[in-house]
Amino acid sequence: MSAIRPVTRILFCTRRHLHNLLSTNISTVMSEEHLASGDPLPPLKDGTIRLYSMRYCPYAQRSRLALLAKGIQYETVNCNLKYKPKWLFEKNPKGLVPVLEHNGKVVFESLIVNDYLDQAYLGKRRLNNQDIYLKAVDDMVMNVFNGRVVHPFFRMFAAAKKDKANETKMIKGLIFIDTELKKRGTQFYGGSQPGMLDYNMWPFLERLKNKEIITGETIFSDKVPLLDKYINDMMEDGPVKETYTLPEVQLKWTTGYVSGNLQYDGLEEAKPKL
Ligand SMILES: N[C@@H](CCC(=O)N[C@@H](CS)C(=O)NCC(=O)O)C(=O)O
């Protein structure tokens, strides 16, 4: 058990976050406020890359991370997913974010969006493994992560009380990826810097670590110490810092999500103007 009380750790994160805010930002937010049903679709200029997103969506965060890591200039349109704008269904029949739009081309599903970005911008930093077999291995790890970590993660968050069965399942999933990192013997899954697998898993690890900070649990340090170190290393990465959500903001969002009282806007302090 850590000697640091949860509240102290939150203050520590707040200072780090303020430091993070000084990093460069290549994204433009067309609509910081989440647009809802009845709001018009903001016009899209030719050549502009747009991401339809939601501030607290882990899947959209995957694509924000890939865009930032590749250094692709883009704009964001945030969508209210309780009262969805009608035009969201014209972009994605499932009405889900993220959706990428560029010169009349529309791509949805976070993993497809990220693979598309990596292929479409070959001249920028490559995030996928260039070896076709190693890319398949990364995809398989991602597939196991989705089943063993992401699915129990959502069930646990939706449950009103402690959900031991899903927690046990999720810990097994974390042990699997901890072992995978040990096998690779590298700092990140992508090698000496984060790659696609790192960015696609990260939003869920960030949320689980935030939950640990808030509750004072020690799942990572007790059960998957290598992954714990990995999380600290990931926190130093530029795109990770850029998309990071503070534990207390995450808690406010999750509380609203569980109670069905979703609050999309106004959970965070405004970024200081530099
Ligand atoms: N498999 C999709 C999942 C996307 C997803 O579920 N997004 C959520 C927000 S985190 C959403 O749009 N929810 C709206 C809804 O369920 O109606 C992906 O990877 O892009």
The ligand as a Gaussian input file, in Angstrom:
#p B3LYP/6-31G(d) Opt

LIG

0 1
 N      -15.673000       0.309000     -31.766000
 C      -15.806000       1.737000     -31.814000
 C      -16.372000       2.200000     -30.491000
 C      -16.644000       3.702000     -30.476000
 C      -17.569000       4.072000     -29.320000
 O      -18.236000       3.231000     -28.705000
 N      -17.645000       5.384000     -29.051000
 C      -18.568000       5.834000     -28.043000
 C      -18.016000       6.992000     -27.229000
 S      -16.700000       6.491000     -26.196000
 C      -19.824000       6.358000     -28.721000
 O      -19.747000       6.955000     -29.765000
 N      -20.975000       6.144000     -28.073000
 C      -22.233000       6.582000     -28.573000
 C      -23.281000       5.518000     -28.474000
 O      -22.999000       4.444000     -27.913000
 O      -24.403000       5.743000     -28.931000
 C      -14.452000       2.371000     -32.122000
 O      -13.438000       1.735000     -31.817000
 O      -14.415000       3.459000     -32.710000

